[in-house]
Amino acid sequence: DAKTTQPNSMESNEEEPVHLPCNHSTISGTDYIHWYRQLPSQGPEYVIHGLTSNVNNRMASLAIAEDRKSSTLILHRATLRDAAVYYCILRDRGSNYKLTFGKGTLLTVNP
Amino acid sequence: GAVVSQHPSWVICKSGTSVKIECRSLDFQATTMFWYRQFPKQSLMLMATSNEGSKATYEQGVEKDKFLINHASLTLSTLTVTSAHPEDSSFYICSARLAGGPSYEQYFGPGTRLTVT
């Protein structure tokens, strides 16, 4: 699987937008970009995914660069409950749906 | 939404004993389930892929005789840690993929914390 690079940690203030970056310069044409998050002592939770176009759902937005070598997860208004480790994962469309987790970004939300 | 449960949520066992962890998809059928292990302050590491009715596929470096996986039905997969040792102490997490669903629909359980004394 192609690798992703994320900052180890980021901080945000409550009710402010958060932009979580992810670099994936070796992405292939069949790789989907997935984002999951993991709250402390819990299993991961699906956030959003995309292939080429920007995506929006009730949790977040995903902005994908035109060359697909980077993407940004956008939380429009951070809440304290958004404090978690956010993982950016590339999944090949032809794979057996396996997810390979990297180190992720620890997001701290300040009140 | 789809819910995956794990039982027990935490377990303490003595060195040398075996412990079984259950992963259930509560309101959907899962042809594929995955088992992960997570050590403190580390990321999730995929251990094996479990397909209903067939043998599990283990990742490189994972001992199949030590971590027995059974996926006997579309809603239940079990992981048995045999002859557990303190180094097996970890957070074990399963996930389930919705049968016939879009490829992104993978749901995670809440995890099982295993402590081997």
Interface residues (C-beta under 8 A of the other chain):
Chain A: Y32 H34 Y36 Q38 S41 Q42 G43 P44 E45 Y46 H49 Y87 R91 R93 N96 Y97 K98 L99 T100 F101 G102 K103 G104
Chain B: V4 Q6 T32 F34 Y36 S43 L44 M45 L46 T49 T57 F91 I93 C94 S95 R97 S103 Y104 E105 Q106 Y107 F108 G109 P110 G111 R113
